[in-house]
Amino acid sequence: MRSAFRQVVSRVAGGVRWYVRELTDESAYERYVTHVRQDHPDAEVPNRRDFERMRTDRQEADPRQGFRCC
C-alpha cells in the first residue's frame, strides 16, 4: 500500500516538474542539444551559457518577441 502511494506521489511530482520546466522554458537547452545531435551530427554543440546568450540575442533582435524589462 505504502509503495503504491509513493509511486503515485513520485509520478505526480515528476509531472509537476516537467510542467514547470516546460512553462519556464528551462528545458529549451536539452531540446536544442537533442535537435543538433540528431539533425546536425557534425556540428559543435554550444555549452549552456553560449546557448542562453544566442537565445537572448535572438529574442532582443526580434521585435515580435516583446521586450525585456530587466
Gaussian input, Z-matrix of N, CA and C with variables (Angstrom, degrees):
# hf/3-21g

backbone

0 1
 N
 C     1     B1
 C     2     B2     1     A1
 N     3     B3     2     A2     1     D1
 C     4     B4     3     A3     2     D2
 C     5     B5     4     A4     3     D3
 N     6     B6     5     A5     4     D4
 C     7     B7     6     A6     5     D5
 C     8     B8     7     A7     6     D6
 N     9     B9     8     A8     7     D7
 C    10    B10     9     A9     8     D8
 C    11    B11    10    A10     9     D9
 N    12    B12    11    A11    10    D10
 C    13    B13    12    A12    11    D11
 C    14    B14    13    A13    12    D12
 N    15    B15    14    A14    13    D13
 C    16    B16    15    A15    14    D14
 C    17    B17    16    A16    15    D15
 N    18    B18    17    A17    16    D16
 C    19    B19    18    A18    17    D17
 C    20    B20    19    A19    18    D18
 N    21    B21    20    A20    19    D19
 C    22    B22    21    A21    20    D20
 C    23    B23    22    A22    21    D21
 N    24    B24    23    A23    22    D22
 C    25    B25    24    A24    23    D23
 C    26    B26    25    A25    24    D24
 N    27    B27    26    A26    25    D25
 C    28    B28    27    A27    26    D26
 C    29    B29    28    A28    27    D27
 N    30    B30    29    A29    28    D28
 C    31    B31    30    A30    29    D29
 C    32    B32    31    A31    30    D30
 N    33    B33    32    A32    31    D31
 C    34    B34    33    A33    32    D32
 C    35    B35    34    A34    33    D33
 N    36    B36    35    A35    34    D34
 C    37    B37    36    A36    35    D35
 C    38    B38    37    A37    36    D36
 N    39    B39    38    A38    37    D37
 C    40    B40    39    A39    38    D38
 C    41    B41    40    A40    39    D39
 N    42    B42    41    A41    40    D40
 C    43    B43    42    A42    41    D41
 C    44    B44    43    A43    42    D42
 N    45    B45    44    A44    43    D43
 C    46    B46    45    A45    44    D44
 C    47    B47    46    A46    45    D45
 N    48    B48    47    A47    46    D46
 C    49    B49    48    A48    47    D47
 C    50    B50    49    A49    48    D48
 N    51    B51    50    A50    49    D49
 C    52    B52    51    A51    50    D50
 C    53    B53    52    A52    51    D51
 N    54    B54    53    A53    52    D52
 C    55    B55    54    A54    53    D53
 C    56    B56    55    A55    54    D54
 N    57    B57    56    A56    55    D55
 C    58    B58    57    A57    56    D56
 C    59    B59    58    A58    57    D57
 N    60    B60    59    A59    58    D58
 C    61    B61    60    A60    59    D59
 C    62    B62    61    A61    60    D60
 N    63    B63    62    A62    61    D61
 C    64    B64    63    A63    62    D62
 C    65    B65    64    A64    63    D63
 N    66    B66    65    A65    64    D64
 C    67    B67    66    A66    65    D65
 C    68    B68    67    A67    66    D66
 N    69    B69    68    A68    67    D67
 C    70    B70    69    A69    68    D68
 C    71    B71    70    A70    69    D69
 N    72    B72    71    A71    70    D70
 C    73    B73    72    A72    71    D71
 C    74    B74    73    A73    72    D72
 N    75    B75    74    A74    73    D73
 C    76    B76    75    A75    74    D74
 C    77    B77    76    A76    75    D75
 N    78    B78    77    A77    76    D76
 C    79    B79    78    A78    77    D77
 C    80    B80    79    A79    78    D78
 N    81    B81    80    A80    79    D79
 C    82    B82    81    A81    80    D80
 C    83    B83    82    A82    81    D81
 N    84    B84    83    A83    82    D82
 C    85    B85    84    A84    83    D83
 C    86    B86    85    A85    84    D84
 N    87    B87    86    A86    85    D85
 C    88    B88    87    A87    86    D86
 C    89    B89    88    A88    87    D87
 N    90    B90    89    A89    88    D88
 C    91    B91    90    A90    89    D89
 C    92    B92    91    A91    90    D90
 N    93    B93    92    A92    91    D91
 C    94    B94    93    A93    92    D92
 C    95    B95    94    A94    93    D93
 N    96    B96    95    A95    94    D94
 C    97    B97    96    A96    95    D95
 C    98    B98    97    A97    96    D96
 N    99    B99    98    A98    97    D97
 C   100   B100    99    A99    98    D98
 C   101   B101   100   A100    99    D99
 N   102   B102   101   A101   100   D100
 C   103   B103   102   A102   101   D101
 C   104   B104   103   A103   102   D102
 N   105   B105   104   A104   103   D103
 C   106   B106   105   A105   104   D104
 C   107   B107   106   A106   105   D105
 N   108   B108   107   A107   106   D106
 C   109   B109   108   A108   107   D107
 C   110   B110   109   A109   108   D108
 N   111   B111   110   A110   109   D109
 C   112   B112   111   A111   110   D110
 C   113   B113   112   A112   111   D111
 N   114   B114   113   A113   112   D112
 C   115   B115   114   A114   113   D113
 C   116   B116   115   A115   114   D114
 N   117   B117   116   A116   115   D115
 C   118   B118   117   A117   116   D116
 C   119   B119   118   A118   117   D117
 N   120   B120   119   A119   118   D118
 C   121   B121   120   A120   119   D119
 C   122   B122   121   A121   120   D120
 N   123   B123   122   A122   121   D121
 C   124   B124   123   A123   122   D122
 C   125   B125   124   A124   123   D123
 N   126   B126   125   A125   124   D124
 C   127   B127   126   A126   125   D125
 C   128   B128   127   A127   126   D126
 N   129   B129   128   A128   127   D127
 C   130   B130   129   A129   128   D128
 C   131   B131   130   A130   129   D129
 N   132   B132   131   A131   130   D130
 C   133   B133   132   A132   131   D131
 C   134   B134   133   A133   132   D132
 N   135   B135   134   A134   133   D133
 C   136   B136   135   A135   134   D134
 C   137   B137   136   A136   135   D135
 N   138   B138   137   A137   136   D136
 C   139   B139   138   A138   137   D137
 C   140   B140   139   A139   138   D138
 N   141   B141   140   A140   139   D139
 C   142   B142   141   A141   140   D140
 C   143   B143   142   A142   141   D141
 N   144   B144   143   A143   142   D142
 C   145   B145   144   A144   143   D143
 C   146   B146   145   A145   144   D144
 N   147   B147   146   A146   145   D145
 C   148   B148   147   A147   146   D146
 C   149   B149   148   A148   147   D147
 N   150   B150   149   A149   148   D148
 C   151   B151   150   A150   149   D149
 C   152   B152   151   A151   150   D150
 N   153   B153   152   A152   151   D151
 C   154   B154   153   A153   152   D152
 C   155   B155   154   A154   153   D153
 N   156   B156   155   A155   154   D154
 C   157   B157   156   A156   155   D155
 C   158   B158   157   A157   156   D156
 N   159   B159   158   A158   157   D157
 C   160   B160   159   A159   158   D158
 C   161   B161   160   A160   159   D159
 N   162   B162   161   A161   160   D160
 C   163   B163   162   A162   161   D161
 C   164   B164   163   A163   162   D162
 N   165   B165   164   A164   163   D163
 C   166   B166   165   A165   164   D164
 C   167   B167   166   A166   165   D165
 N   168   B168   167   A167   166   D166
 C   169   B169   168   A168   167   D167
 C   170   B170   169   A169   168   D168
 N   171   B171   170   A170   169   D169
 C   172   B172   171   A171   170   D170
 C   173   B173   172   A172   171   D171
 N   174   B174   173   A173   172   D172
 C   175   B175   174   A174   173   D173
 C   176   B176   175   A175   174   D174
 N   177   B177   176   A176   175   D175
 C   178   B178   177   A177   176   D176
 C   179   B179   178   A178   177   D177
 N   180   B180   179   A179   178   D178
 C   181   B181   180   A180   179   D179
 C   182   B182   181   A181   180   D180
 N   183   B183   182   A182   181   D181
 C   184   B184   183   A183   182   D182
 C   185   B185   184   A184   183   D183
 N   186   B186   185   A185   184   D184
 C   187   B187   186   A186   185   D185
 C   188   B188   187   A187   186   D186
 N   189   B189   188   A188   187   D187
 C   190   B190   189   A189   188   D188
 C   191   B191   190   A190   189   D189
 N   192   B192   191   A191   190   D190
 C   193   B193   192   A192   191   D191
 C   194   B194   193   A193   192   D192
 N   195   B195   194   A194   193   D193
 C   196   B196   195   A195   194   D194
 C   197   B197   196   A196   195   D195
 N   198   B198   197   A197   196   D196
 C   199   B199   198   A198   197   D197
 C   200   B200   199   A199   198   D198
 N   201   B201   200   A200   199   D199
 C   202   B202   201   A201   200   D200
 C   203   B203   202   A202   201   D201
 N   204   B204   203   A203   202   D202
 C   205   B205   204   A204   203   D203
 C   206   B206   205   A205   204   D204
 N   207   B207   206   A206   205   D205
 C   208   B208   207   A207   206   D206
 C   209   B209   208   A208   207   D207

   B1=1.4597
   B2=1.5240
   B3=1.3255
   B4=1.4621
   B5=1.5254
   B6=1.3161
   B7=1.4592
   B8=1.5293
   B9=1.3073
   B10=1.4600
   B11=1.5252
   B12=1.3263
   B13=1.4616
   B14=1.5260
   B15=1.3216
   B16=1.4722
   B17=1.5233
   B18=1.3134
   B19=1.4597
   B20=1.5230
   B21=1.3178
   B22=1.4665
   B23=1.5240
   B24=1.3277
   B25=1.4650
   B26=1.5247
   B27=1.3246
   B28=1.4569
   B29=1.5245
   B30=1.3246
   B31=1.4598
   B32=1.5289
   B33=1.3202
   B34=1.4630
   B35=1.5301
   B36=1.3288
   B37=1.4629
   B38=1.5277
   B39=1.3214
   B40=1.4627
   B41=1.5181
   B42=1.3116
   B43=1.4640
   B44=1.5097
   B45=1.3149
   B46=1.4710
   B47=1.5212
   B48=1.3362
   B49=1.4697
   B50=1.5219
   B51=1.3367
   B52=1.4557
   B53=1.5267
   B54=1.3314
   B55=1.4625
   B56=1.5239
   B57=1.3175
   B58=1.4670
   B59=1.5287
   B60=1.3328
   B61=1.4717
   B62=1.5292
   B63=1.3205
   B64=1.4626
   B65=1.5267
   B66=1.3107
   B67=1.4526
   B68=1.5262
   B69=1.3206
   B70=1.4622
   B71=1.5212
   B72=1.3165
   B73=1.4563
   B74=1.5264
   B75=1.3200
   B76=1.4574
   B77=1.5243
   B78=1.3150
   B79=1.4656
   B80=1.5269
   B81=1.3149
   B82=1.4675
   B83=1.5171
   B84=1.3197
   B85=1.4654
   B86=1.5250
   B87=1.3286
   B88=1.4592
   B89=1.5315
   B90=1.3322
   B91=1.4652
   B92=1.5269
   B93=1.3297
   B94=1.4601
   B95=1.5314
   B96=1.3153
   B97=1.4667
   B98=1.5264
   B99=1.3135
   B100=1.4605
   B101=1.5231
   B102=1.3147
   B103=1.4622
   B104=1.5258
   B105=1.3156
   B106=1.4688
   B107=1.5213
   B108=1.3086
   B109=1.4684
   B110=1.5188
   B111=1.3262
   B112=1.4652
   B113=1.5248
   B114=1.3259
   B115=1.4617
   B116=1.5280
   B117=1.3139
   B118=1.4666
   B119=1.5287
   B120=1.3232
   B121=1.4743
   B122=1.5216
   B123=1.3269
   B124=1.4629
   B125=1.5191
   B126=1.3172
   B127=1.4685
   B128=1.5284
   B129=1.3120
   B130=1.4633
   B131=1.5270
   B132=1.2904
   B133=1.4621
   B134=1.5340
   B135=1.3314
   B136=1.4624
   B137=1.5306
   B138=1.3249
   B139=1.4601
   B140=1.5332
   B141=1.3093
   B142=1.4701
   B143=1.5239
   B144=1.3153
   B145=1.4651
   B146=1.5356
   B147=1.3361
   B148=1.4641
   B149=1.5224
   B150=1.3296
   B151=1.4559
   B152=1.5280
   B153=1.3242
   B154=1.4714
   B155=1.5270
   B156=1.3312
   B157=1.4675
   B158=1.5235
   B159=1.3449
   B160=1.4703
   B161=1.5274
   B162=1.2965
   B163=1.4688
   B164=1.5286
   B165=1.3201
   B166=1.4654
   B167=1.5180
   B168=1.3277
   B169=1.4645
   B170=1.5203
   B171=1.3277
   B172=1.4631
   B173=1.5340
   B174=1.3258
   B175=1.4664
   B176=1.5194
   B177=1.3160
   B178=1.4633
   B179=1.5250
   B180=1.3250
   B181=1.4586
   B182=1.5292
   B183=1.3158
   B184=1.4604
   B185=1.5263
   B186=1.3256
   B187=1.4753
   B188=1.5292
   B189=1.3209
   B190=1.4699
   B191=1.5195
   B192=1.3318
   B193=1.4549
   B194=1.5233
   B195=1.3099
   B196=1.4571
   B197=1.5214
   B198=1.2876
   B199=1.4611
   B200=1.5079
   B201=1.3076
   B202=1.4587
   B203=1.5221
   B204=1.2810
   B205=1.4548
   B206=1.5189
   B207=1.3251
   B208=1.4604
   B209=1.5073
   A1=110.80
   A2=115.39
   A3=119.81
   A4=111.41
   A5=116.09
   A6=121.21
   A7=110.77
   A8=117.88
   A9=121.89
   A10=110.40
   A11=116.29
   A12=120.83
   A13=110.25
   A14=117.02
   A15=121.10
   A16=110.74
   A17=117.23
   A18=120.20
   A19=111.19
   A20=116.27
   A21=120.59
   A22=109.63
   A23=116.70
   A24=120.54
   A25=110.15
   A26=116.60
   A27=120.86
   A28=111.36
   A29=116.76
   A30=120.57
   A31=111.31
   A32=116.96
   A33=120.97
   A34=110.03
   A35=117.08
   A36=120.76
   A37=110.54
   A38=117.09
   A39=120.66
   A40=111.97
   A41=116.23
   A42=120.44
   A43=112.36
   A44=116.65
   A45=120.98
   A46=109.76
   A47=116.46
   A48=120.54
   A49=110.36
   A50=117.22
   A51=121.24
   A52=110.32
   A53=116.77
   A54=121.57
   A55=111.20
   A56=117.07
   A57=120.81
   A58=110.22
   A59=117.52
   A60=120.70
   A61=111.02
   A62=117.38
   A63=120.05
   A64=110.69
   A65=117.02
   A66=121.55
   A67=111.64
   A68=116.80
   A69=121.13
   A70=112.29
   A71=117.67
   A72=125.07
   A73=112.54
   A74=115.51
   A75=121.83
   A76=111.29
   A77=117.00
   A78=121.18
   A79=112.76
   A80=118.21
   A81=121.33
   A82=112.00
   A83=118.05
   A84=120.54
   A85=110.64
   A86=117.73
   A87=120.07
   A88=111.10
   A89=116.87
   A90=120.12
   A91=110.56
   A92=116.40
   A93=120.74
   A94=110.79
   A95=117.16
   A96=121.26
   A97=109.77
   A98=117.49
   A99=121.38
   A100=110.40
   A101=116.87
   A102=121.96
   A103=111.05
   A104=117.20
   A105=120.48
   A106=110.68
   A107=117.24
   A108=120.07
   A109=112.81
   A110=117.35
   A111=120.23
   A112=111.86
   A113=116.64
   A114=120.70
   A115=114.17
   A116=117.50
   A117=121.97
   A118=109.23
   A119=117.59
   A120=119.97
   A121=114.87
   A122=118.31
   A123=120.68
   A124=113.12
   A125=117.12
   A126=121.05
   A127=110.63
   A128=114.84
   A129=120.31
   A130=109.18
   A131=116.49
   A132=121.57
   A133=107.79
   A134=117.75
   A135=119.10
   A136=110.77
   A137=115.52
   A138=118.46
   A139=108.89
   A140=116.45
   A141=121.30
   A142=111.95
   A143=116.05
   A144=120.02
   A145=111.40
   A146=116.65
   A147=120.43
   A148=111.17
   A149=116.98
   A150=120.86
   A151=110.50
   A152=116.80
   A153=120.17
   A154=110.95
   A155=117.92
   A156=121.33
   A157=109.87
   A158=117.81
   A159=120.97
   A160=110.56
   A161=115.22
   A162=120.46
   A163=111.38
   A164=116.39
   A165=120.62
   A166=111.03
   A167=116.86
   A168=120.36
   A169=111.19
   A170=116.88
   A171=121.22
   A172=110.77
   A173=116.82
   A174=120.11
   A175=111.36
   A176=117.65
   A177=120.49
   A178=112.13
   A179=117.12
   A180=120.61
   A181=112.17
   A182=117.77
   A183=122.09
   A184=109.59
   A185=118.01
   A186=119.97
   A187=113.46
   A188=117.59
   A189=119.99
   A190=111.89
   A191=117.60
   A192=121.97
   A193=112.09
   A194=117.46
   A195=120.11
   A196=109.83
   A197=116.71
   A198=120.17
   A199=109.95
   A200=115.01
   A201=120.52
   A202=107.54
   A203=116.27
   A204=119.23
   A205=111.81
   A206=117.08
   A207=118.79
   A208=111.74
   D1=-49.18
   D2=-179.24
   D3=-63.61
   D4=-37.95
   D5=179.73
   D6=-64.66
   D7=-40.82
   D8=178.69
   D9=-64.40
   D10=-39.96
   D11=178.46
   D12=-63.79
   D13=-43.19
   D14=179.05
   D15=-63.23
   D16=-38.25
   D17=178.58
   D18=-64.43
   D19=-41.09
   D20=179.11
   D21=-65.62
   D22=-46.42
   D23=179.37
   D24=-61.11
   D25=-42.73
   D26=179.20
   D27=-62.44
   D28=-42.52
   D29=179.17
   D30=-65.29
   D31=-42.59
   D32=179.07
   D33=-64.77
   D34=-44.29
   D35=179.00
   D36=-61.86
   D37=-40.40
   D38=177.10
   D39=-63.30
   D40=-39.87
   D41=177.46
   D42=-65.58
   D43=-41.69
   D44=178.08
   D45=-64.55
   D46=-42.89
   D47=178.87
   D48=-60.88
   D49=-45.63
   D50=178.86
   D51=-59.98
   D52=-46.41
   D53=-177.83
   D54=-60.99
   D55=-46.00
   D56=-178.94
   D57=-64.58
   D58=-42.09
   D59=179.03
   D60=-63.34
   D61=-38.67
   D62=178.07
   D63=-71.51
   D64=-40.47
   D65=-179.16
   D66=-63.26
   D67=-40.62
   D68=-178.99
   D69=-90.08
   D70=-2.23
   D71=-179.35
   D72=64.04
   D73=27.02
   D74=176.78
   D75=-64.78
   D76=-26.94
   D77=-176.65
   D78=-87.87
   D79=5.19
   D80=-177.61
   D81=-59.82
   D82=-39.69
   D83=-178.95
   D84=-64.33
   D85=-44.74
   D86=179.55
   D87=-61.81
   D88=-40.13
   D89=177.55
   D90=-64.16
   D91=-40.29
   D92=-179.88
   D93=-64.97
   D94=-44.70
   D95=179.61
   D96=-61.50
   D97=-43.73
   D98=178.08
   D99=-60.25
   D100=-44.56
   D101=179.30
   D102=-60.98
   D103=-48.75
   D104=-178.20
   D105=-62.57
   D106=-44.60
   D107=-178.50
   D108=-66.57
   D109=-32.75
   D110=-179.70
   D111=-81.39
   D112=-47.14
   D113=-172.11
   D114=-93.01
   D115=-21.35
   D116=-177.64
   D117=-137.94
   D118=66.73
   D119=-172.77
   D120=-61.37
   D121=-23.50
   D122=179.97
   D123=-87.25
   D124=-11.81
   D125=-177.52
   D126=-76.59
   D127=148.85
   D128=176.87
   D129=-79.59
   D130=134.62
   D131=179.79
   D132=-89.03
   D133=122.04
   D134=179.63
   D135=-69.46
   D136=155.53
   D137=176.36
   D138=-74.19
   D139=172.15
   D140=-174.79
   D141=-59.29
   D142=-41.78
   D143=-178.13
   D144=-63.72
   D145=-45.74
   D146=178.87
   D147=-64.86
   D148=-37.97
   D149=177.55
   D150=-61.33
   D151=-46.74
   D152=-179.31
   D153=-64.18
   D154=-36.15
   D155=177.74
   D156=-65.61
   D157=-45.70
   D158=177.97
   D159=-60.92
   D160=-41.87
   D161=-178.74
   D162=-64.93
   D163=-43.90
   D164=178.67
   D165=-65.17
   D166=-44.20
   D167=178.39
   D168=-60.03
   D169=-42.53
   D170=179.75
   D171=-64.02
   D172=-41.74
   D173=-179.77
   D174=-67.05
   D175=-39.42
   D176=-179.04
   D177=-72.97
   D178=-26.38
   D179=-179.67
   D180=-79.12
   D181=-19.76
   D182=-176.23
   D183=-103.87
   D184=110.20
   D185=-178.03
   D186=-63.37
   D187=-20.17
   D188=178.82
   D189=-71.56
   D190=-16.79
   D191=-179.25
   D192=-78.32
   D193=-7.41
   D194=-176.73
   D195=86.75
   D196=-169.30
   D197=-178.86
   D198=-120.43
   D199=159.89
   D200=175.81
   D201=-98.62
   D202=132.86
   D203=-179.09
   D204=-86.33
   D205=-20.12
   D206=-177.40
   D207=-152.21

